Amino acid sequence: MATSTMTRSAAAEIPGGGGGFRRRLLTVFGLGFLILFALIQTVPFVLTVSNSFKCLPGTRQAPEAFIPS
């Protein structure tokens, strides 16, 4: 069985072999977007749970308050 080794110049000729900065930038923006989207989707759930600990007048007075008063 024959084995082959790839030299540095051959690795540079592979399409998509470069662009490490572009890939890292896309990863950072992608993760940032996913985290932002997760926070946006979590806020209504947190508001619902916090409103469940309030009495009815407190819910009507300040429905957007996270901490029941």
A tleap script that builds the chain and sets N, CA, C and O, in Angstrom:
source leaprc.protein.ff14SB
mol = sequence {
  NMET ALA THR SER THR MET THR ARG SER ALA
  ALA ALA GLU ILE PRO GLY GLY GLY GLY GLY
  PHE ARG ARG ARG LEU LEU THR VAL PHE GLY
  LEU GLY PHE LEU ILE LEU PHE ALA LEU ILE
  GLN THR VAL PRO PHE VAL LEU THR VAL SER
  ASN SER PHE LYS CYS LEU PRO GLY THR ARG
  GLN ALA PRO GLU ALA PHE ILE PRO CSER
}
set mol.1.N position { 0.846 -1.164 0.000 }
set mol.1.CA position { 0.000 0.000 0.000 }
set mol.1.C position { 0.894 1.230 0.000 }
set mol.1.O position { 1.829 1.332 0.794 }
set mol.2.N position { 0.607 2.136 -0.873 }
set mol.2.CA position { 1.412 3.340 -1.001 }
set mol.2.C position { 0.782 4.465 -0.191 }
set mol.2.O position { -0.440 4.607 -0.133 }
set mol.3.N position { 1.629 5.244 0.420 }
set mol.3.CA position { 1.153 6.414 1.160 }
set mol.3.C position { 1.716 7.651 0.504 }
set mol.3.O position { 2.795 7.625 -0.087 }
set mol.4.N position { 0.985 8.718 0.612 }
set mol.4.CA position { 1.468 9.966 0.037 }
set mol.4.C position { 1.434 11.041 1.115 }
set mol.4.O position { 0.594 11.022 2.015 }
set mol.5.N position { 2.351 11.958 1.000 }
set mol.5.CA position { 2.392 13.079 1.935 }
set mol.5.C position { 2.126 14.353 1.153 }
set mol.5.O position { 2.525 14.491 -0.003 }
set mol.6.N position { 1.452 15.269 1.802 }
set mol.6.CA position { 1.113 16.530 1.153 }
set mol.6.C position { 2.110 17.585 1.609 }
set mol.6.O position { 2.332 17.777 2.805 }
set mol.7.N position { 2.695 18.250 0.653 }
set mol.7.CA position { 3.630 19.314 0.994 }
set mol.7.C position { 2.865 20.597 1.257 }
set mol.7.O position { 1.672 20.690 0.968 }
set mol.8.N position { 3.543 21.569 1.798 }
set mol.8.CA position { 2.903 22.838 2.140 }
set mol.8.C position { 2.377 23.546 0.895 }
set mol.8.O position { 1.307 24.152 0.945 }
set mol.9.N position { 3.091 23.486 -0.200 }
set mol.9.CA position { 2.644 24.162 -1.417 }
set mol.9.C position { 1.400 23.481 -1.989 }
set mol.9.O position { 0.540 24.153 -2.558 }
set mol.10.N position { 1.295 22.181 -1.849 }
set mol.10.CA position { 0.110 21.480 -2.341 }
set mol.10.C position { -1.104 21.822 -1.488 }
set mol.10.O position { -2.217 21.909 -2.006 }
set mol.11.N position { -0.907 22.015 -0.198 }
set mol.11.CA position { -2.023 22.369 0.681 }
set mol.11.C position { -2.543 23.760 0.360 }
set mol.11.O position { -3.735 24.026 0.518 }
set mol.12.N position { -1.675 24.644 -0.084 }
set mol.12.CA position { -2.096 26.002 -0.411 }
set mol.12.C position { -2.917 26.038 -1.694 }
set mol.12.O position { -3.674 26.983 -1.915 }
set mol.13.N position { -2.780 25.029 -2.535 }
set mol.13.CA position { -3.504 25.007 -3.798 }
set mol.13.C position { -4.898 24.405 -3.677 }
set mol.13.O position { -5.671 24.448 -4.634 }
set mol.14.N position { -5.233 23.845 -2.519 }
set mol.14.CA position { -6.555 23.248 -2.337 }
set mol.14.C position { -7.583 24.368 -2.246 }
set mol.14.O position { -7.403 25.299 -1.462 }
set mol.15.N position { -8.654 24.301 -3.029 }
set mol.15.CA position { -9.687 25.337 -2.939 }
set mol.15.C position { -10.321 25.339 -1.553 }
set mol.15.O position { -10.676 24.289 -1.018 }
set mol.16.N position { -10.457 26.521 -0.984 }
set mol.16.CA position { -11.020 26.636 0.353 }
set mol.16.C position { -10.018 26.355 1.445 }
set mol.16.O position { -10.375 26.361 2.624 }
set mol.17.N position { -8.779 26.109 1.089 }
set mol.17.CA position { -7.763 25.830 2.092 }
set mol.17.C position { -7.375 27.066 2.874 }
set mol.17.O position { -6.991 26.968 4.039 }
set mol.18.N position { -7.470 28.237 2.245 }
set mol.18.CA position { -7.165 29.480 2.935 }
set mol.18.C position { -8.432 30.071 3.511 }
set mol.18.O position { -9.440 29.380 3.654 }
set mol.19.N position { -8.382 31.342 3.838 }
set mol.19.CA position { -9.578 32.019 4.332 }
set mol.19.C position { -9.874 31.734 5.779 }
set mol.19.O position { -11.040 31.688 6.174 }
set mol.20.N position { -8.851 31.542 6.579 }
set mol.20.CA position { -9.064 31.281 7.996 }
set mol.20.C position { -9.721 32.449 8.703 }
set mol.20.O position { -10.570 32.263 9.575 }
set mol.21.N position { -9.320 33.664 8.321 }
set mol.21.CA position { -9.911 34.860 8.938 }
set mol.21.C position { -11.381 34.972 8.585 }
set mol.21.O position { -12.204 35.305 9.437 }
set mol.22.N position { -11.711 34.698 7.345 }
set mol.22.CA position { -13.106 34.785 6.895 }
set mol.22.C position { -13.964 33.738 7.602 }
set mol.22.O position { -15.091 34.026 8.005 }
set mol.23.N position { -13.444 32.546 7.750 }
set mol.23.CA position { -14.181 31.481 8.433 }
set mol.23.C position { -14.379 31.825 9.905 }
set mol.23.O position { -15.459 31.605 10.454 }
set mol.24.N position { -13.348 32.360 10.545 }
set mol.24.CA position { -13.461 32.735 11.955 }
set mol.24.C position { -14.451 33.879 12.131 }
set mol.24.O position { -15.230 33.883 13.084 }
set mol.25.N position { -14.426 34.851 11.221 }
set mol.25.CA position { -15.358 35.974 11.285 }
set mol.25.C position { -16.796 35.491 11.111 }
set mol.25.O position { -17.693 35.938 11.826 }
set mol.26.N position { -17.015 34.589 10.173 }
set mol.26.CA position { -18.344 34.026 9.967 }
set mol.26.C position { -18.803 33.244 11.196 }
set mol.26.O position { -19.977 33.300 11.562 }
set mol.27.N position { -17.899 32.524 11.827 }
set mol.27.CA position { -18.240 31.777 13.033 }
set mol.27.C position { -18.624 32.711 14.165 }
set mol.27.O position { -19.601 32.462 14.872 }
set mol.28.N position { -17.866 33.785 14.345 }
set mol.28.CA position { -18.164 34.734 15.419 }
set mol.28.C position { -19.511 35.407 15.183 }
set mol.28.O position { -20.319 35.512 16.106 }
set mol.29.N position { -19.761 35.861 13.964 }
set mol.29.CA position { -21.051 36.495 13.665 }
set mol.29.C position { -22.201 35.496 13.768 }
set mol.29.O position { -23.286 35.839 14.238 }
set mol.30.N position { -21.965 34.282 13.335 }
set mol.30.CA position { -23.006 33.253 13.431 }
set mol.30.C position { -23.363 32.936 14.869 }
set mol.30.O position { -24.541 32.846 15.217 }
set mol.31.N position { -22.344 32.766 15.708 }
set mol.31.CA position { -22.608 32.497 17.120 }
set mol.31.C position { -23.257 33.692 17.801 }
set mol.31.O position { -24.142 33.525 18.641 }
set mol.32.N position { -22.823 34.897 17.444 }
set mol.32.CA position { -23.445 36.097 18.008 }
set mol.32.C position { -24.914 36.190 17.639 }
set mol.32.O position { -25.747 36.540 18.475 }
set mol.33.N position { -25.235 35.877 16.383 }
set mol.33.CA position { -26.629 35.896 15.946 }
set mol.33.C position { -27.445 34.847 16.683 }
set mol.33.O position { -28.569 35.123 17.104 }
set mol.34.N position { -26.899 33.650 16.847 }
set mol.34.CA position { -27.629 32.597 17.547 }
set mol.34.C position { -27.867 32.946 19.010 }
set mol.34.O position { -28.942 32.673 19.543 }
set mol.35.N position { -26.875 33.547 19.668 }
set mol.35.CA position { -27.042 33.944 21.064 }
set mol.35.C position { -28.080 35.047 21.180 }
set mol.35.O position { -28.927 35.007 22.073 }
set mol.36.N position { -28.028 36.027 20.294 }
set mol.36.CA position { -29.021 37.104 20.310 }
set mol.36.C position { -30.426 36.554 20.067 }
set mol.36.O position { -31.372 36.949 20.748 }
set mol.37.N position { -30.564 35.661 19.117 }
set mol.37.CA position { -31.870 35.064 18.827 }
set mol.37.C position { -32.370 34.255 20.018 }
set mol.37.O position { -33.562 34.285 20.324 }
set mol.38.N position { -31.482 33.534 20.691 }
set mol.38.CA position { -31.882 32.758 21.870 }
set mol.38.C position { -32.358 33.676 22.988 }
set mol.38.O position { -33.333 33.361 23.671 }
set mol.39.N position { -31.686 34.802 23.184 }
set mol.39.CA position { -32.125 35.750 24.212 }
set mol.39.C position { -33.482 36.350 23.869 }
set mol.39.O position { -34.329 36.515 24.747 }
set mol.40.N position { -33.689 36.675 22.605 }
set mol.40.CA position { -34.978 37.233 22.187 }
set mol.40.C position { -36.096 36.215 22.403 }
set mol.40.O position { -37.201 36.586 22.799 }
set mol.41.N position { -35.825 34.959 22.152 }
set mol.41.CA position { -36.842 33.930 22.333 }
set mol.41.C position { -37.074 33.597 23.804 }
set mol.41.O position { -38.139 33.084 24.149 }
set mol.42.N position { -36.116 33.870 24.672 }
set mol.42.CA position { -36.232 33.536 26.089 }
set mol.42.C position { -36.985 34.600 26.875 }
set mol.42.O position { -37.604 34.279 27.889 }
set mol.43.N position { -36.951 35.846 26.444 }
set mol.43.CA position { -37.566 36.950 27.194 }
set mol.43.C position { -39.061 36.731 27.430 }
set mol.43.O position { -39.500 36.925 28.564 }
set mol.44.N position { -39.873 36.342 26.449 }
set mol.44.CA position { -41.294 36.124 26.747 }
set mol.44.C position { -41.532 35.031 27.791 }
set mol.44.O position { -42.451 35.140 28.604 }
set mol.45.N position { -40.719 33.995 27.772 }
set mol.45.CA position { -40.852 32.935 28.771 }
set mol.45.C position { -40.544 33.462 30.165 }
set mol.45.O position { -41.260 33.156 31.119 }
set mol.46.N position { -39.486 34.249 30.287 }
set mol.46.CA position { -39.117 34.816 31.589 }
set mol.46.C position { -40.205 35.760 32.083 }
set mol.46.O position { -40.531 35.753 33.270 }
set mol.47.N position { -40.769 36.568 31.197 }
set mol.47.CA position { -41.863 37.458 31.594 }
set mol.47.C position { -43.086 36.665 32.049 }
set mol.47.O position { -43.745 37.052 33.014 }
set mol.48.N position { -43.392 35.580 31.379 }
set mol.48.CA position { -44.531 34.753 31.766 }
set mol.48.C position { -44.318 34.141 33.143 }
set mol.48.O position { -45.232 34.136 33.968 }
set mol.49.N position { -43.131 33.632 33.394 }
set mol.49.CA position { -42.847 33.041 34.700 }
set mol.49.C position { -42.873 34.102 35.789 }
set mol.49.O position { -43.414 33.856 36.867 }
set mol.50.N position { -42.302 35.276 35.535 }
set mol.50.CA position { -42.303 36.321 36.567 }
set mol.50.C position { -43.711 36.843 36.821 }
set mol.50.O position { -44.037 37.184 37.958 }
set mol.51.N position { -44.547 36.913 35.800 }
set mol.51.CA position { -45.934 37.344 35.994 }
set mol.51.C position { -46.757 36.303 36.741 }
set mol.51.O position { -47.763 36.647 37.360 }
set mol.52.N position { -46.356 35.057 36.694 }
set mol.52.CA position { -47.109 34.038 37.418 }
set mol.52.C position { -46.959 34.184 38.929 }
set mol.52.O position { -47.782 33.655 39.676 }
set mol.53.N position { -45.932 34.885 39.395 }
set mol.53.CA position { -45.739 35.107 40.829 }
set mol.53.C position { -46.409 36.387 41.315 }
set mol.53.O position { -46.381 36.679 42.511 }
set mol.54.N position { -47.001 37.142 40.426 }
set mol.54.CA position { -47.649 38.396 40.800 }
set mol.54.C position { -49.137 38.166 41.037 }
set mol.54.O position { -49.722 37.215 40.519 }
set mol.55.N position { -49.737 39.050 41.826 }
set mol.55.CA position { -51.191 39.031 41.945 }
set mol.55.C position { -51.775 39.762 40.733 }
set mol.55.O position { -51.046 40.428 39.998 }
set mol.56.N position { -53.073 39.637 40.529 }
set mol.56.CA position { -53.702 40.198 39.333 }
set mol.56.C position { -53.529 41.709 39.219 }
set mol.56.O position { -53.204 42.183 38.130 }
set mol.57.N position { -53.728 42.499 40.289 }
set mol.57.CA position { -53.491 43.946 40.142 }
set mol.57.C position { -52.035 44.279 39.804 }
set mol.57.O position { -51.775 45.216 39.049 }
set mol.58.N position { -51.094 43.527 40.353 }
set mol.58.CA position { -49.683 43.760 40.039 }
set mol.58.C position { -49.359 43.455 38.596 }
set mol.58.O position { -48.520 44.118 37.987 }
set mol.59.N position { -50.021 42.450 38.046 }
set mol.59.CA position { -49.815 42.102 36.642 }
set mol.59.C position { -50.363 43.184 35.723 }
set mol.59.O position { -49.772 43.492 34.688 }
set mol.60.N position { -51.501 43.759 36.112 }
set mol.60.CA position { -52.097 44.812 35.281 }
set mol.60.C position { -51.360 46.135 35.426 }
set mol.60.O position { -51.333 46.941 34.495 }
set mol.61.N position { -50.760 46.361 36.592 }
set mol.61.CA position { -50.065 47.628 36.823 }
set mol.61.C position { -48.733 47.674 36.075 }
set mol.61.O position { -48.426 48.674 35.426 }
set mol.62.N position { -47.953 46.624 36.156 }
set mol.62.CA position { -46.631 46.601 35.505 }
set mol.62.C position { -46.389 45.217 34.900 }
set mol.62.O position { -45.654 44.419 35.482 }
set mol.63.N position { -46.988 44.913 33.747 }
set mol.63.CA position { -46.827 43.568 33.170 }
set mol.63.C position { -45.423 43.290 32.635 }
set mol.63.O position { -45.038 42.130 32.493 }
set mol.64.N position { -44.652 44.339 32.335 }
set mol.64.CA position { -43.322 44.119 31.765 }
set mol.64.C position { -42.220 44.065 32.813 }
set mol.64.O position { -41.047 43.932 32.462 }
set mol.65.N position { -42.574 44.165 34.102 }
set mol.65.CA position { -41.563 44.120 35.166 }
set mol.65.C position { -41.104 42.675 35.372 }
set mol.65.O position { -41.927 41.767 35.482 }
set mol.66.N position { -39.801 42.472 35.422 }
set mol.66.CA position { -39.263 41.126 35.622 }
set mol.66.C position { -39.391 40.677 37.070 }
set mol.66.O position { -39.639 39.501 37.334 }
set mol.67.N position { -39.224 41.605 38.011 }
set mol.67.CA position { -39.252 41.264 39.432 }
set mol.67.C position { -40.600 41.681 40.002 }
set mol.67.O position { -40.965 42.854 39.927 }
set mol.68.N position { -41.350 40.731 40.575 }
set mol.68.CA position { -42.634 41.109 41.167 }
set mol.68.C position { -42.434 42.015 42.374 }
set mol.68.O position { -41.526 41.805 43.178 }
set mol.69.N position { -43.290 43.023 42.491 }
set mol.69.CA position { -43.153 43.928 43.632 }
set mol.69.C position { -44.384 43.884 44.508 }
set mol.69.O position { -44.447 44.583 45.519 }
savepdb mol mol.pdb
quit
